[in-house]
Amino acid sequence: MAAEIRDFHCPKCNGTSYEVGEIRVAAGFWSKIFDVQGKRLTTVTCQTCHYTELYAADTSMLGNIFDLFTN
């Protein structure tokens, strides 16, 4: 998420401060075997209660190749 979230309200505690992050996860058998992270997820975490929501993000072939050689 490149853009800032307007009017963010945590669904759990109604907090208004948040942090945006990213995680990568293996998507299948071959991804696990070759340690290639096939899925990228954007995280939005409430800074008050730490409730976290995950959103699917686009992955690129270049990023997957980079993961293969750097892991």
mmCIF file of the N, C-alpha and C atoms, coordinates in Angstrom:
data_MODEL
# 
_entry.id   MODEL 
# 
loop_
_atom_site.group_PDB 
_atom_site.id 
_atom_site.type_symbol 
_atom_site.label_atom_id 
_atom_site.label_alt_id 
_atom_site.label_comp_id 
_atom_site.label_asym_id 
_atom_site.label_entity_id 
_atom_site.label_seq_id 
_atom_site.pdbx_PDB_ins_code 
_atom_site.Cartn_x 
_atom_site.Cartn_y 
_atom_site.Cartn_z 
_atom_site.occupancy 
_atom_site.B_iso_or_equiv 
_atom_site.pdbx_formal_charge 
_atom_site.auth_seq_id 
_atom_site.auth_comp_id 
_atom_site.auth_asym_id 
_atom_site.auth_atom_id 
_atom_site.pdbx_PDB_model_num 
ATOM 1   N N  . MET A 1 1  ? 0.839   -1.179  0.000   1.00 0.00 ? 1  MET A N  1 
ATOM 2   C CA . MET A 1 1  ? 0.000   0.000   0.000   1.00 0.00 ? 1  MET A CA 1 
ATOM 3   C C  . MET A 1 1  ? 0.881   1.238   0.000   1.00 0.00 ? 1  MET A C  1 
ATOM 4   N N  . ALA A 1 2  ? 0.976   1.846   -1.102  1.00 0.00 ? 2  ALA A N  1 
ATOM 5   C CA . ALA A 1 2  ? 1.809   3.027   -1.207  1.00 0.00 ? 2  ALA A CA 1 
ATOM 6   C C  . ALA A 1 2  ? 1.102   4.255   -0.656  1.00 0.00 ? 2  ALA A C  1 
ATOM 7   N N  . ALA A 1 3  ? -0.201  4.290   -0.797  1.00 0.00 ? 3  ALA A N  1 
ATOM 8   C CA . ALA A 1 3  ? -0.960  5.465   -0.363  1.00 0.00 ? 3  ALA A CA 1 
ATOM 9   C C  . ALA A 1 3  ? -1.288  5.369   1.121   1.00 0.00 ? 3  ALA A C  1 
ATOM 10  N N  . GLU A 1 4  ? -1.433  6.489   1.732   1.00 0.00 ? 4  GLU A N  1 
ATOM 11  C CA . GLU A 1 4  ? -1.804  6.555   3.138   1.00 0.00 ? 4  GLU A CA 1 
ATOM 12  C C  . GLU A 1 4  ? -3.291  6.255   3.276   1.00 0.00 ? 4  GLU A C  1 
ATOM 13  N N  . ILE A 1 5  ? -3.660  5.552   4.336   1.00 0.00 ? 5  ILE A N  1 
ATOM 14  C CA . ILE A 1 5  ? -5.060  5.213   4.577   1.00 0.00 ? 5  ILE A CA 1 
ATOM 15  C C  . ILE A 1 5  ? -5.734  6.414   5.242   1.00 0.00 ? 5  ILE A C  1 
ATOM 16  N N  . ARG A 1 6  ? -6.816  6.849   4.659   1.00 0.00 ? 6  ARG A N  1 
ATOM 17  C CA . ARG A 1 6  ? -7.564  7.970   5.232   1.00 0.00 ? 6  ARG A CA 1 
ATOM 18  C C  . ARG A 1 6  ? -8.641  7.431   6.154   1.00 0.00 ? 6  ARG A C  1 
ATOM 19  N N  . ASP A 1 7  ? -8.831  8.089   7.273   1.00 0.00 ? 7  ASP A N  1 
ATOM 20  C CA . ASP A 1 7  ? -9.885  7.731   8.226   1.00 0.00 ? 7  ASP A CA 1 
ATOM 21  C C  . ASP A 1 7  ? -9.786  6.284   8.688   1.00 0.00 ? 7  ASP A C  1 
ATOM 22  N N  . PHE A 1 8  ? -8.577  5.825   9.016   1.00 0.00 ? 8  PHE A N  1 
ATOM 23  C CA . PHE A 1 8  ? -8.393  4.466   9.504   1.00 0.00 ? 8  PHE A CA 1 
ATOM 24  C C  . PHE A 1 8  ? -9.006  4.339   10.890  1.00 0.00 ? 8  PHE A C  1 
ATOM 25  N N  . HIS A 1 9  ? -9.807  3.305   11.081  1.00 0.00 ? 9  HIS A N  1 
ATOM 26  C CA . HIS A 1 9  ? -10.352 2.958   12.392  1.00 0.00 ? 9  HIS A CA 1 
ATOM 27  C C  . HIS A 1 9  ? -10.234 1.453   12.541  1.00 0.00 ? 9  HIS A C  1 
ATOM 28  N N  . CYS A 1 10 ? -9.524  1.018   13.563  1.00 0.00 ? 10 CYS A N  1 
ATOM 29  C CA . CYS A 1 10 ? -9.343  -0.402  13.822  1.00 0.00 ? 10 CYS A CA 1 
ATOM 30  C C  . CYS A 1 10 ? -10.705 -1.038  14.106  1.00 0.00 ? 10 CYS A C  1 
ATOM 31  N N  . PRO A 1 11 ? -11.028 -2.162  13.452  1.00 0.00 ? 11 PRO A N  1 
ATOM 32  C CA . PRO A 1 11 ? -12.311 -2.816  13.705  1.00 0.00 ? 11 PRO A CA 1 
ATOM 33  C C  . PRO A 1 11 ? -12.407 -3.460  15.089  1.00 0.00 ? 11 PRO A C  1 
ATOM 34  N N  . LYS A 1 12 ? -11.268 -3.612  15.756  1.00 0.00 ? 12 LYS A N  1 
ATOM 35  C CA . LYS A 1 12 ? -11.263 -4.260  17.070  1.00 0.00 ? 12 LYS A CA 1 
ATOM 36  C C  . LYS A 1 12 ? -11.360 -3.248  18.214  1.00 0.00 ? 12 LYS A C  1 
ATOM 37  N N  . CYS A 1 13 ? -10.510 -2.201  18.184  1.00 0.00 ? 13 CYS A N  1 
ATOM 38  C CA . CYS A 1 13 ? -10.466 -1.255  19.308  1.00 0.00 ? 13 CYS A CA 1 
ATOM 39  C C  . CYS A 1 13 ? -10.833 0.174   18.911  1.00 0.00 ? 13 CYS A C  1 
ATOM 40  N N  . ASN A 1 14 ? -11.077 0.404   17.620  1.00 0.00 ? 14 ASN A N  1 
ATOM 41  C CA . ASN A 1 14 ? -11.407 1.721   17.079  1.00 0.00 ? 14 ASN A CA 1 
ATOM 42  C C  . ASN A 1 14 ? -10.229 2.695   17.133  1.00 0.00 ? 14 ASN A C  1 
ATOM 43  N N  . GLY A 1 15 ? -9.006  2.171   17.260  1.00 0.00 ? 15 GLY A N  1 
ATOM 44  C CA . GLY A 1 15 ? -7.813  3.013   17.247  1.00 0.00 ? 15 GLY A CA 1 
ATOM 45  C C  . GLY A 1 15 ? -7.629  3.662   15.883  1.00 0.00 ? 15 GLY A C  1 
ATOM 46  N N  . THR A 1 16 ? -6.869  4.752   15.848  1.00 0.00 ? 16 THR A N  1 
ATOM 47  C CA . THR A 1 16 ? -6.697  5.486   14.589  1.00 0.00 ? 16 THR A CA 1 
ATOM 48  C C  . THR A 1 16 ? -5.252  5.506   14.090  1.00 0.00 ? 16 THR A C  1 
ATOM 49  N N  . SER A 1 17 ? -4.306  4.959   14.846  1.00 0.00 ? 17 SER A N  1 
ATOM 50  C CA . SER A 1 17 ? -2.917  4.928   14.387  1.00 0.00 ? 17 SER A CA 1 
ATOM 51  C C  . SER A 1 17 ? -2.606  3.518   13.891  1.00 0.00 ? 17 SER A C  1 
ATOM 52  N N  . TYR A 1 18 ? -1.808  3.449   12.828  1.00 0.00 ? 18 TYR A N  1 
ATOM 53  C CA . TYR A 1 18 ? -1.526  2.164   12.203  1.00 0.00 ? 18 TYR A CA 1 
ATOM 54  C C  . TYR A 1 18 ? -0.127  2.154   11.620  1.00 0.00 ? 18 TYR A C  1 
ATOM 55  N N  . GLU A 1 19 ? 0.334   0.957   11.258  1.00 0.00 ? 19 GLU A N  1 
ATOM 56  C CA . GLU A 1 19 ? 1.624   0.766   10.600  1.00 0.00 ? 19 GLU A CA 1 
ATOM 57  C C  . GLU A 1 19 ? 1.402   -0.182  9.427   1.00 0.00 ? 19 GLU A C  1 
ATOM 58  N N  . VAL A 1 20 ? 2.006   0.128   8.293   1.00 0.00 ? 20 VAL A N  1 
ATOM 59  C CA . VAL A 1 20 ? 1.885   -0.705  7.096   1.00 0.00 ? 20 VAL A CA 1 
ATOM 60  C C  . VAL A 1 20 ? 3.181   -1.487  6.919   1.00 0.00 ? 20 VAL A C  1 
ATOM 61  N N  . GLY A 1 21 ? 3.076   -2.781  6.632   1.00 0.00 ? 21 GLY A N  1 
ATOM 62  C CA . GLY A 1 21 ? 4.242   -3.624  6.426   1.00 0.00 ? 21 GLY A CA 1 
ATOM 63  C C  . GLY A 1 21 ? 4.002   -4.597  5.283   1.00 0.00 ? 21 GLY A C  1 
ATOM 64  N N  . GLU A 1 22 ? 4.917   -5.553  5.151   1.00 0.00 ? 22 GLU A N  1 
ATOM 65  C CA . GLU A 1 22 ? 4.817   -6.526  4.066   1.00 0.00 ? 22 GLU A CA 1 
ATOM 66  C C  . GLU A 1 22 ? 5.407   -7.847  4.520   1.00 0.00 ? 22 GLU A C  1 
ATOM 67  N N  . ILE A 1 23 ? 4.782   -8.953  4.108   1.00 0.00 ? 23 ILE A N  1 
ATOM 68  C CA . ILE A 1 23 ? 5.345   -10.281 4.337   1.00 0.00 ? 23 ILE A CA 1 
ATOM 69  C C  . ILE A 1 23 ? 5.268   -11.060 3.030   1.00 0.00 ? 23 ILE A C  1 
ATOM 70  N N  . ARG A 1 24 ? 6.135   -12.049 2.884   1.00 0.00 ? 24 ARG A N  1 
ATOM 71  C CA . ARG A 1 24 ? 6.118   -12.933 1.721   1.00 0.00 ? 24 ARG A CA 1 
ATOM 72  C C  . ARG A 1 24 ? 5.979   -14.359 2.232   1.00 0.00 ? 24 ARG A C  1 
ATOM 73  N N  . VAL A 1 25 ? 5.160   -15.133 1.554   1.00 0.00 ? 25 VAL A N  1 
ATOM 74  C CA . VAL A 1 25 ? 4.919   -16.511 1.967   1.00 0.00 ? 25 VAL A CA 1 
ATOM 75  C C  . VAL A 1 25 ? 5.028   -17.446 0.764   1.00 0.00 ? 25 VAL A C  1 
ATOM 76  N N  . ALA A 1 26 ? 5.346   -18.706 1.025   1.00 0.00 ? 26 ALA A N  1 
ATOM 77  C CA . ALA A 1 26 ? 5.416   -19.709 -0.038  1.00 0.00 ? 26 ALA A CA 1 
ATOM 78  C C  . ALA A 1 26 ? 4.000   -20.034 -0.493  1.00 0.00 ? 26 ALA A C  1 
ATOM 79  N N  . ALA A 1 27 ? 3.830   -20.234 -1.800  1.00 0.00 ? 27 ALA A N  1 
ATOM 80  C CA . ALA A 1 27 ? 2.492   -20.425 -2.358  1.00 0.00 ? 27 ALA A CA 1 
ATOM 81  C C  . ALA A 1 27 ? 2.157   -21.871 -2.670  1.00 0.00 ? 27 ALA A C  1 
ATOM 82  N N  . GLY A 1 28 ? 3.131   -22.752 -2.693  1.00 0.00 ? 28 GLY A N  1 
ATOM 83  C CA . GLY A 1 28 ? 2.844   -24.140 -3.048  1.00 0.00 ? 28 GLY A CA 1 
ATOM 84  C C  . GLY A 1 28 ? 4.041   -25.035 -2.845  1.00 0.00 ? 28 GLY A C  1 
ATOM 85  N N  . PHE A 1 29 ? 3.908   -26.274 -3.286  1.00 0.00 ? 29 PHE A N  1 
ATOM 86  C CA . PHE A 1 29 ? 4.938   -27.282 -3.083  1.00 0.00 ? 29 PHE A CA 1 
ATOM 87  C C  . PHE A 1 29 ? 6.288   -26.850 -3.655  1.00 0.00 ? 29 PHE A C  1 
ATOM 88  N N  . TRP A 1 30 ? 6.319   -26.454 -4.937  1.00 0.00 ? 30 TRP A N  1 
ATOM 89  C CA . TRP A 1 30 ? 7.589   -26.094 -5.571  1.00 0.00 ? 30 TRP A CA 1 
ATOM 90  C C  . TRP A 1 30 ? 8.169   -24.818 -4.977  1.00 0.00 ? 30 TRP A C  1 
ATOM 91  N N  . SER A 1 31 ? 7.316   -23.912 -4.535  1.00 0.00 ? 31 SER A N  1 
ATOM 92  C CA . SER A 1 31 ? 7.803   -22.702 -3.881  1.00 0.00 ? 31 SER A CA 1 
ATOM 93  C C  . SER A 1 31 ? 8.538   -23.050 -2.595  1.00 0.00 ? 31 SER A C  1 
ATOM 94  N N  . LYS A 1 32 ? 8.011   -24.034 -1.865  1.00 0.00 ? 32 LYS A N  1 
ATOM 95  C CA . LYS A 1 32 ? 8.649   -24.457 -0.616  1.00 0.00 ? 32 LYS A CA 1 
ATOM 96  C C  . LYS A 1 32 ? 9.967   -25.178 -0.892  1.00 0.00 ? 32 LYS A C  1 
ATOM 97  N N  . ILE A 1 33 ? 9.978   -26.030 -1.907  1.00 0.00 ? 33 ILE A N  1 
ATOM 98  C CA . ILE A 1 33 ? 11.187  -26.785 -2.242  1.00 0.00 ? 33 ILE A CA 1 
ATOM 99  C C  . ILE A 1 33 ? 12.334  -25.848 -2.624  1.00 0.00 ? 33 ILE A C  1 
ATOM 100 N N  . PHE A 1 34 ? 12.054  -24.875 -3.487  1.00 0.00 ? 34 PHE A N  1 
ATOM 101 C CA . PHE A 1 34 ? 13.090  -23.961 -3.972  1.00 0.00 ? 34 PHE A CA 1 
ATOM 102 C C  . PHE A 1 34 ? 13.197  -22.673 -3.152  1.00 0.00 ? 34 PHE A C  1 
ATOM 103 N N  . ASP A 1 35 ? 12.428  -22.575 -2.065  1.00 0.00 ? 35 ASP A N  1 
ATOM 104 C CA . ASP A 1 35 ? 12.448  -21.417 -1.170  1.00 0.00 ? 35 ASP A CA 1 
ATOM 105 C C  . ASP A 1 35 ? 12.153  -20.120 -1.926  1.00 0.00 ? 35 ASP A C  1 
ATOM 106 N N  . VAL A 1 36 ? 11.188  -20.161 -2.813  1.00 0.00 ? 36 VAL A N  1 
ATOM 107 C CA . VAL A 1 36 ? 10.739  -18.973 -3.543  1.00 0.00 ? 36 VAL A CA 1 
ATOM 108 C C  . VAL A 1 36 ? 9.439   -18.507 -2.905  1.00 0.00 ? 36 VAL A C  1 
ATOM 109 N N  . GLN A 1 37 ? 9.385   -17.259 -2.577  1.00 0.00 ? 37 GLN A N  1 
ATOM 110 C CA . GLN A 1 37 ? 8.204   -16.708 -1.926  1.00 0.00 ? 37 GLN A CA 1 
ATOM 111 C C  . GLN A 1 37 ? 7.206   -16.268 -2.987  1.00 0.00 ? 37 GLN A C  1 
ATOM 112 N N  . GLY A 1 38 ? 6.156   -17.062 -3.195  1.00 0.00 ? 38 GLY A N  1 
ATOM 113 C CA . GLY A 1 38 ? 5.240   -16.839 -4.286  1.00 0.00 ? 38 GLY A CA 1 
ATOM 114 C C  . GLY A 1 38 ? 4.131   -15.849 -4.012  1.00 0.00 ? 38 GLY A C  1 
ATOM 115 N N  . LYS A 1 39 ? 3.834   -15.558 -2.771  1.00 0.00 ? 39 LYS A N  1 
ATOM 116 C CA . LYS A 1 39 ? 2.765   -14.627 -2.428  1.00 0.00 ? 39 LYS A CA 1 
ATOM 117 C C  . LYS A 1 39 ? 3.328   -13.478 -1.606  1.00 0.00 ? 39 LYS A C  1 
ATOM 118 N N  . ARG A 1 40 ? 2.881   -12.285 -1.932  1.00 0.00 ? 40 ARG A N  1 
ATOM 119 C CA . ARG A 1 40 ? 3.271   -11.106 -1.162  1.00 0.00 ? 40 ARG A CA 1 
ATOM 120 C C  . ARG A 1 40 ? 2.009   -10.532 -0.551  1.00 0.00 ? 40 ARG A C  1 
ATOM 121 N N  . LEU A 1 41 ? 2.063   -10.256 0.748   1.00 0.00 ? 41 LEU A N  1 
ATOM 122 C CA . LEU A 1 41 ? 0.915   -9.707  1.461   1.00 0.00 ? 41 LEU A CA 1 
ATOM 123 C C  . LEU A 1 41 ? 1.296   -8.383  2.108   1.00 0.00 ? 41 LEU A C  1 
ATOM 124 N N  . THR A 1 42 ? 0.407   -7.425  2.004   1.00 0.00 ? 42 THR A N  1 
ATOM 125 C CA . THR A 1 42 ? 0.581   -6.144  2.689   1.00 0.00 ? 42 THR A CA 1 
ATOM 126 C C  . THR A 1 42 ? -0.164  -6.242  4.010   1.00 0.00 ? 42 THR A C  1 
ATOM 127 N N  . THR A 1 43 ? 0.462   -5.777  5.089   1.00 0.00 ? 43 THR A N  1 
ATOM 128 C CA . THR A 1 43 ? -0.160  -5.815  6.407   1.00 0.00 ? 43 THR A CA 1 
ATOM 129 C C  . THR A 1 43 ? -0.492  -4.403  6.870   1.00 0.00 ? 43 THR A C  1 
ATOM 130 N N  . VAL A 1 44 ? -1.616  -4.282  7.562   1.00 0.00 ? 44 VAL A N  1 
ATOM 131 C CA . VAL A 1 44 ? -1.988  -3.032  8.224   1.00 0.00 ? 44 VAL A CA 1 
ATOM 132 C C  . VAL A 1 44 ? -2.227  -3.393  9.680   1.00 0.00 ? 44 VAL A C  1 
ATOM 133 N N  . THR A 1 45 ? -1.397  -2.853  10.573  1.00 0.00 ? 45 THR A N  1 
ATOM 134 C CA . THR A 1 45 ? -1.442  -3.208  11.985  1.00 0.00 ? 45 THR A CA 1 
ATOM 135 C C  . THR A 1 45 ? -1.818  -2.000  12.830  1.00 0.00 ? 45 THR A C  1 
ATOM 136 N N  . CYS A 1 46 ? -2.823  -2.170  13.677  1.00 0.00 ? 46 CYS A N  1 
ATOM 137 C CA . CYS A 1 46 ? -3.224  -1.127  14.618  1.00 0.00 ? 46 CYS A CA 1 
ATOM 138 C C  . CYS A 1 46 ? -2.112  -0.977  15.655  1.00 0.00 ? 46 CYS A C  1 
ATOM 139 N N  . GLN A 1 47 ? -1.672  0.248   15.898  1.00 0.00 ? 47 GLN A N  1 
ATOM 140 C CA . GLN A 1 47 ? -0.594  0.464   16.865  1.00 0.00 ? 47 GLN A CA 1 
ATOM 141 C C  . GLN A 1 47 ? -1.087  0.424   18.305  1.00 0.00 ? 47 GLN A C  1 
ATOM 142 N N  . THR A 1 48 ? -2.387  0.436   18.513  1.00 0.00 ? 48 THR A N  1 
ATOM 143 C CA . THR A 1 48 ? -2.927  0.378   19.866  1.00 0.00 ? 48 THR A CA 1 
ATOM 144 C C  . THR A 1 48 ? -3.069  -1.064  20.357  1.00 0.00 ? 48 THR A C  1 
ATOM 145 N N  . CYS A 1 49 ? -3.782  -1.905  19.578  1.00 0.00 ? 49 CYS A N  1 
ATOM 146 C CA . CYS A 1 49 ? -4.053  -3.280  20.028  1.00 0.00 ? 49 CYS A CA 1 
ATOM 147 C C  . CYS A 1 49 ? -3.321  -4.341  19.216  1.00 0.00 ? 49 CYS A C  1 
ATOM 148 N N  . HIS A 1 50 ? -2.616  -3.940  18.163  1.00 0.00 ? 50 HIS A N  1 
ATOM 149 C CA . HIS A 1 50 ? -1.822  -4.827  17.300  1.00 0.00 ? 50 HIS A CA 1 
ATOM 150 C C  . HIS A 1 50 ? -2.667  -5.783  16.451  1.00 0.00 ? 50 HIS A C  1 
ATOM 151 N N  . TYR A 1 51 ? -3.943  -5.488  16.281  1.00 0.00 ? 51 TYR A N  1 
ATOM 152 C CA . TYR A 1 51 ? -4.777  -6.246  15.348  1.00 0.00 ? 51 TYR A CA 1 
ATOM 153 C C  . TYR A 1 51 ? -4.212  -6.012  13.948  1.00 0.00 ? 51 TYR A C  1 
ATOM 154 N N  . THR A 1 52 ? -4.048  -7.083  13.159  1.00 0.00 ? 52 THR A N  1 
ATOM 155 C CA . THR A 1 52 ? -3.429  -6.982  11.842  1.00 0.00 ? 52 THR A CA 1 
ATOM 156 C C  . THR A 1 52 ? -4.339  -7.555  10.772  1.00 0.00 ? 52 THR A C  1 
ATOM 157 N N  . GLU A 1 53 ? -4.487  -6.813  9.689   1.00 0.00 ? 53 GLU A N  1 
ATOM 158 C CA . GLU A 1 53 ? -5.221  -7.282  8.524   1.00 0.00 ? 53 GLU A CA 1 
ATOM 159 C C  . GLU A 1 53 ? -4.221  -7.528  7.404   1.00 0.00 ? 53 GLU A C  1 
ATOM 160 N N  . LEU A 1 54 ? -4.471  -8.553  6.580   1.00 0.00 ? 54 LEU A N  1 
ATOM 161 C CA . LEU A 1 54 ? -3.599  -8.908  5.456   1.00 0.00 ? 54 LEU A CA 1 
ATOM 162 C C  . LEU A 1 54 ? -4.324  -8.651  4.150   1.00 0.00 ? 54 LEU A C  1 
ATOM 163 N N  . TYR A 1 55 ? -3.600  -8.087  3.181   1.00 0.00 ? 55 TYR A N  1 
ATOM 164 C CA . TYR A 1 55 ? -4.145  -7.815  1.861   1.00 0.00 ? 55 TYR A CA 1 
ATOM 165 C C  . TYR A 1 55 ? -3.201  -8.395  0.818   1.00 0.00 ? 55 TYR A C  1 
ATOM 166 N N  . ALA A 1 56 ? -3.751  -9.091  -0.167  1.00 0.00 ? 56 ALA A N  1 
ATOM 167 C CA . ALA A 1 56 ? -2.945  -9.666  -1.241  1.00 0.00 ? 56 ALA A CA 1 
ATOM 168 C C  . ALA A 1 56 ? -2.330  -8.550  -2.073  1.00 0.00 ? 56 ALA A C  1 
ATOM 169 N N  . ALA A 1 57 ? -1.058  -8.733  -2.443  1.00 0.00 ? 57 ALA A N  1 
ATOM 170 C CA . ALA A 1 57 ? -0.349  -7.767  -3.280  1.00 0.00 ? 57 ALA A CA 1 
ATOM 171 C C  . ALA A 1 57 ? 0.200   -8.503  -4.491  1.00 0.00 ? 57 ALA A C  1 
ATOM 172 N N  . ASP A 1 58 ? 0.485   -7.781  -5.543  1.00 0.00 ? 58 ASP A N  1 
ATOM 173 C CA . ASP A 1 58 ? 1.034   -8.382  -6.758  1.00 0.00 ? 58 ASP A CA 1 
ATOM 174 C C  . ASP A 1 58 ? 2.484   -8.786  -6.540  1.00 0.00 ? 58 ASP A C  1 
ATOM 175 N N  . THR A 1 59 ? 2.869   -9.918  -7.144  1.00 0.00 ? 59 THR A N  1 
ATOM 176 C CA . THR A 1 59 ? 4.266   -10.346 -7.129  1.00 0.00 ? 59 THR A CA 1 
ATOM 177 C C  . THR A 1 59 ? 4.810   -10.251 -8.545  1.00 0.00 ? 59 THR A C  1 
ATOM 178 N N  . SER A 1 60 ? 6.113   -10.151 -8.659  1.00 0.00 ? 60 SER A N  1 
ATOM 179 C CA . SER A 1 60 ? 6.723   -10.060 -9.982  1.00 0.00 ? 60 SER A CA 1 
ATOM 180 C C  . SER A 1 60 ? 7.654   -11.253 -10.203 1.00 0.00 ? 60 SER A C  1 
ATOM 181 N N  . MET A 1 61 ? 7.851   -11.608 -11.452 1.00 0.00 ? 61 MET A N  1 
ATOM 182 C CA . MET A 1 61 ? 8.763   -12.702 -11.789 1.00 0.00 ? 61 MET A CA 1 
ATOM 183 C C  . MET A 1 61 ? 10.187  -12.344 -11.379 1.00 0.00 ? 61 MET A C  1 
ATOM 184 N N  . LEU A 1 62 ? 10.579  -11.079 -11.560 1.00 0.00 ? 62 LEU A N  1 
ATOM 185 C CA . LEU A 1 62 ? 11.917  -10.635 -11.180 1.00 0.00 ? 62 LEU A CA 1 
ATOM 186 C C  . LEU A 1 62 ? 12.123  -10.783 -9.675  1.00 0.00 ? 62 LEU A C  1 
ATOM 187 N N  . GLY A 1 63 ? 11.122  -10.446 -8.904  1.00 0.00 ? 63 GLY A N  1 
ATOM 188 C CA . GLY A 1 63 ? 11.213  -10.602 -7.442  1.00 0.00 ? 63 GLY A CA 1 
ATOM 189 C C  . GLY A 1 63 ? 11.360  -12.056 -7.049  1.00 0.00 ? 63 GLY A C  1 
ATOM 190 N N  . ASN A 1 64 ? 10.638  -12.948 -7.738  1.00 0.00 ? 64 ASN A N  1 
ATOM 191 C CA . ASN A 1 64 ? 10.746  -14.382 -7.444  1.00 0.00 ? 64 ASN A CA 1 
ATOM 192 C C  . ASN A 1 64 ? 12.125  -14.920 -7.791  1.00 0.00 ? 64 ASN A C  1 
ATOM 193 N N  . ILE A 1 65 ? 12.694  -14.460 -8.896  1.00 0.00 ? 65 ILE A N  1 
ATOM 194 C CA . ILE A 1 65 ? 14.039  -14.883 -9.292  1.00 0.00 ? 65 ILE A CA 1 
ATOM 195 C C  . ILE A 1 65 ? 15.061  -14.393 -8.274  1.00 0.00 ? 65 ILE A C  1 
ATOM 196 N N  . PHE A 1 66 ? 14.913  -13.152 -7.825  1.00 0.00 ? 66 PHE A N  1 
ATOM 197 C CA . PHE A 1 66 ? 15.800  -12.582 -6.823  1.00 0.00 ? 66 PHE A CA 1 
ATOM 198 C C  . PHE A 1 66 ? 15.728  -13.413 -5.535  1.00 0.00 ? 66 PHE A C  1 
ATOM 199 N N  . ASP A 1 67 ? 14.501  -13.810 -5.120  1.00 0.00 ? 67 ASP A N  1 
ATOM 200 C CA . ASP A 1 67 ? 14.327  -14.643 -3.917  1.00 0.00 ? 67 ASP A CA 1 
ATOM 201 C C  . ASP A 1 67 ? 15.041  -15.972 -4.076  1.00 0.00 ? 67 ASP A C  1 
ATOM 202 N N  . LEU A 1 68 ? 14.968  -16.574 -5.260  1.00 0.00 ? 68 LEU A N  1 
ATOM 203 C CA . LEU A 1 68 ? 15.587  -17.881 -5.497  1.00 0.00 ? 68 LEU A CA 1 
ATOM 204 C C  . LEU A 1 68 ? 17.091  -17.826 -5.267  1.00 0.00 ? 68 LEU A C  1 
ATOM 205 N N  . PHE A 1 69 ? 17.751  -16.754 -5.716  1.00 0.00 ? 69 PHE A N  1 
ATOM 206 C CA . PHE A 1 69 ? 19.197  -16.676 -5.608  1.00 0.00 ? 69 PHE A CA 1 
ATOM 207 C C  . PHE A 1 69 ? 19.707  -16.056 -4.315  1.00 0.00 ? 69 PHE A C  1 
ATOM 208 N N  . THR A 1 70 ? 18.851  -15.418 -3.551  1.00 0.00 ? 70 THR A N  1 
ATOM 209 C CA . THR A 1 70 ? 19.314  -14.777 -2.317  1.00 0.00 ? 70 THR A CA 1 
ATOM 210 C C  . THR A 1 70 ? 18.930  -15.545 -1.060  1.00 0.00 ? 70 THR A C  1 
ATOM 211 N N  . ASN A 1 71 ? 18.069  -16.550 -1.144  1.00 0.00 ? 71 ASN A N  1 
ATOM 212 C CA . ASN A 1 71 ? 17.666  -17.295 0.045   1.00 0.00 ? 71 ASN A CA 1 
ATOM 213 C C  . ASN A 1 71 ? 18.506  -18.506 0.257   1.00 0.00 ? 71 ASN A C  1 
# 
